[in-house]
């Protein structure tokens, strides 16, 4: 998570003034101060901050662990003092995976706050793919951490960024994993796979869910990421190769002319290209229904809309920006509504730029501070601040 550097100082000063006023009535005071320091550190990224000056740096190390027949690599962020909570941190689609500098900075901030963090190396994340099978990788990371946390009774949580919220919730729906996880923090997550697909291809979404159509310009990169993510599911090898080249060219330059490549596509490749080229939300369901069978099956496996989320034992902390050009805020609204009463807390801000902090005002700063404050409340014991 990062801030636009030109506004960083103004944001921190404005947020600090608002937070100090709010803290007069806040309890405990120490958690409120720590939340403010964490916000400033998140905005600073790897750059210096007051939080970095007054807290020991966490130890980051590469680890491997085995759960049943499965062996995983991960990064472990260990706080300098005894951890008071354990976290699995997962991102949606990053070519750099767990080594992405933003993810490293985010994990380091969480570790400074007393969370022991494991960031698993999920192959599909590095391949810019989203798979329902990622839920198993997340569940295995939870089991690894739970082995350390259970004797000490510290809570275990998950932080899921962007599309990773889907596999994370799928993992929580498994009873064994769900009973181990106390909370999930989702930033820019989704609920209805069809609604998300409609949004990033056409720009249309319903806010609130089920309401009238609204439109904002989606991030066009998203639809070519969808193409790249699903190339491996196509049975025709020629279409696989052609679509991979189209997606790569478009992700490098959204204005690139791919008409020559498109003309060589067979039925499977044409169905995918027709879907991502569509601008009419009314046509989206029919175009989704004509996608290759393996692609439709993966979409259905990732969809949360037809799952009973009232069965989730974990508390949900949902953060979303109303300016999100990847996943509309209506998705986190729907997630909150689908959970059992009292199990979800929703924090909507005007500007978040999906999972990266943008230029925010006083109201957004206060809402984000409340979300961080709420996250810190998941730790055992009292904050040192």
N, C-alpha and C positions, 0 to 999 in steps of 0.2 A: 504494500500500500504506500502511495507516495503523494505528495502535494505538489502543485505548481510552484516552483521555487520563487517566483516573483511575488507571490502573495503569502509565502509561508510566515514571515514575521508578523504581518498584519493579522493573519488568522490566529496565531498563537496568542498575541496580545489581546485581541478581541475575545477570544474564547476564555482566556484566563480571567478577564474582568467579569464576564458573565458567570463563569464557574465559581469564582470567589463569592459573588453575591448569592448564588444558589446554595453554596456550601454552608451558609449560616444556619440553614435548617436541615442540612443533610446529616445522616448518621449511618455509619461512623465517619467522622471527618477524615480519618486517615485513608479510607478507601477512595474517597472523592479526590483527594490530592493525587493519589497514585494514578487514578484514571486520567487526570489532566496531564500528568507527566508522560503517561503512556501515549496519549494522543499526540503530544509534541514529538515523541520519539518516532511514532509511526509516520508522522509527516516528514520527519528528517530523513527517514530511510537509513542508509549507511552513514550519513553525515553526523557530526557531533550533535549532542543534545544534553540537556541537564540530566535526564534520566540515565544516560550513558555515563555521565560524570559521577553520579552518586550511587550507582549500582554496579556490582562486579559483573564482568562480562561472562556470559555462559560458555560452557565448553561444548564445541561442536565436534562430533566424531562420526565416522562412517561405521555402521554396524551391519551384521547379517543375523537373521534369526530364522528358525525353522518352525513351522506350524504344520504338523502332520507331514505330508510328503512335499509341502511347498517351502521353498527357500526364498527369502526376501532380502534385498539390500535397502538400506534407509540411512538417513542422517538423524542422529540423536543430539538434541540440545538439552544439556543438563544445567540447571541453575546452580549458582555457587553454594547456596544453602540447601537444606533438605526441601525437596519439592512438596508443594501442598496441593497439587493437582497434576494430572497427566493428560496430554493432548495428542491426538492424531491430526496432523495438518495435511490437507490434500487440496490440490488445485485442479481446475477443469481440463485445460488443454494448453500445455506449455512445452515447446520443443526442448527447452533447457530443463524441464522437470523440476526435481527437488533442488537443483543447483541454480534456479533462476534467482538473480540478485534480490528481487522484490520479495520472493518467498523466504530467502535466507534472512533478510532484514526483519520480516514479520515474525518469523520463528524466534529470532534472537530477542525481540521485544517481549514476546510471550514468556520466554525463558527467564528474562530479567525479572519478570513479575512473579516468578515462583512456579511456573508451569514447566514440567518436564515434557518436551515436545519430540515426537517422532514424525519425520516426514518420509513416508515410504516412497521408494522409487518404483512407480507404476509404469510399466512399458507402454501401455496405451496412451498415457498422458504425453510421453515424449513423442509418440507417433501422431500426436494431434488427433487422437481418436477418443470417442466416448463409448464405453461399453458397460453393459449391466454387470459383466463379470468383474468389474473393478470393485464391486461390493465385497467380493471375497478378499481382495487385497486389503481393503479397509478393515474388514472384520478380523483379519489375521493381525494387523497392526494393533487393533484394540486388545486382542488376546495377549499379544506380547506385553503391552503396557499393563494390562490388568494383573499379570503375574507379579509385577513389581508393586502395584498399588494395593491389591487386595489385603495383604497382611497388615498394611498400615491404615487401611480404610480411607485413603485419599480418593477423591472422585476421578473418574476418567471421562473425558469429553472428546468431541470431534469438532474441528474447524474446517468447514468445506467452502471453497471459493468457487463461484460461478457454477458451471454444470456439474461439478463434483458433488453438489448437494443431492443430486438424484441417487447416484450409487451409495452415498453415505446414508440416506434414508432407507434405501433398500437393505443395507446392512443392518440398520436398526430394527427393521421389521422381522429379522431373524431373532427368535426369542433369546437364544444364548448370548448374542451380541447386545441386543437391546437392553437386557437386564444388567449388563456390565457398564453401560454408558449413561451417565447422569444427565448430560446436556449436549446439544448440538448448536454451534454458532454457524449460521449460513449467511454468506455475503453474496448477493446477486444470484440466488438460487432459482429453481424452477419447480413447477408442479404439473402442468399440462403440456406434454411433449408436442401435441398437435398445435396448441396455441403458440408455443415458442417457434415452431417451424413456420407457422403462418406469419408471425411477426418479422422474423429476420429475412424472409423472402419478399414480403409485401409492405412491411411497416405498419400493418394494422393489428390492433389488440383491443381487448375489451377491459375497460377500467370504470367500475369494478367488474370482476368476472361475471359474465352474463349480461353486462350492460351494453350500451350502444358502442359501435366501432369508434375507435380513436386512431389517430395516426401520428407517428413521428418517423423521421428518417432513420432507418436501421443502419448498423455498421455493415456495409456490404461485404466486408471480409468474412463475416460469419457464414454466409451461404456457401462460400468457396471452401471454408473450413469443413462444412457439412459434407461437401463433395469429397474432399480429401479423406475425411473420416470414414466414409462408406465405400471407398473404392475397393477395398479388400473383400467386400461382401458380394461383389458382382461376379457372376459365373463366367461371363464371356471375357477371355484374356485380352482380346483386342480393345474392348470397351474399358477394361481396367486400366490398360496402359494409356489410352487416349484421354480418359477422364483425369487420370493422375497428372498428365501433362497440362491439361486445361486448368485444373485447380492450382497447380504450381505457378503457372503463368499469371493467373488472375490474382493469386495472393501476393505475388511480387509486384504486379502492376494492375490495379483494378480496371484500368482503361485499355488493357491489352486486347487486341483483336484475336478471337479464338474461333472465328467462323469457319476457317479452313479445317481445323481439327474437329469441330462440331459436326461438319458434314459427313465425317467418316464414322459417326457413332451408329451402333446397332440399337435394337429396341430397349435394352436395359439402360445403356448410357443416355439415350434420348429421353427416357422417362425421368431420369434424374435431372438432366439439363432443362427439360421443360418445367419441372417443378421449381428449380431455383431461379428460373427466368420469369416466373409468373408474378404479376403485380396485383392480381384481383383476389382478395381474401375469400370471396365466394367460391372460387375454383379450387382453393387449396385442399379441401378434404378429398375431392375426386382425384387430384393429382397425387396426393399421398397414397391413396388406395391403389394407384397404378405403379407405384415404385416397385422395384424388384422385391421378391418375397423375403429374402434374407434381410434387406434393409427395413422392411415393414416389421419384421419380427424383432429386430433390435430396437426399433422405436417403441414397440409395444412393451418390450422388457424394461425399458427405461422410464416409461410413463408412470407417473405417480397418481394420476387422476382416478384410476380405477382400483387403487389400493385403499385399504381401511386404515387411515392414519390415526384414527382414534385409539388404535392398539399400541401406539408408540408410548413407551415408558419414559423416554428422555424428554427433558425440557427443551424447547426450541427457542433460540434467540435469532430472530430474522432481521437482517439489515439489507435495505435496498434503496437505490437512488431513483428518483422520478425522471432522471435524464438518461437512464440506462438505454444504450443503443444495441445491446446484445440480448438481454432478457428484460422484458417490461416489468415494472413494479407490481403489476396485477398478479404475477406469479407468486411472489412472496405473500401477497394478500390472500391468495387462494390457499397457499400452504397453511397460513395461520388459521384460516376458517376451517380447514379440513382436520386439524388436530383436535384432540379432546379439549373441552372447555378448561381454560386455565393453564394449558400446557405450552402455549406459544405466546411470545411477546414480539411485536412487530415494530421496527424502528425505520420509518420512511423519511428520507432526506431529499431535498431538492436536487442536490448535485453530489454525485458520487462517482460518475464515469465508470459504471459497472463495479469493479472491485478496487479501483484506484481513486483516492481522494482527489477531487478537483478543487476549484476555487469555491469555498463554502462561506456562508454568512453566519451570523450569530446564532440563528435558530438551528441551522444544521449542526454547528459546532456543539450546541447543547445536547441535541438529540444523539449525536455520536458519542459524546461524553457519557450520556446515560447508558448507552449500549456497552461501552467499555466498563463502566461502573457495575453493570449487571453481570458481565463476564467475570470480573474480579470477585463477585459474590459467590462464585462457584468454588472458590478455593476453601480449603479447611483452615480454621483458625482466623486470626486477625492479621491484616496487612501490617507490615513493619512501619508503614508511613504514618 
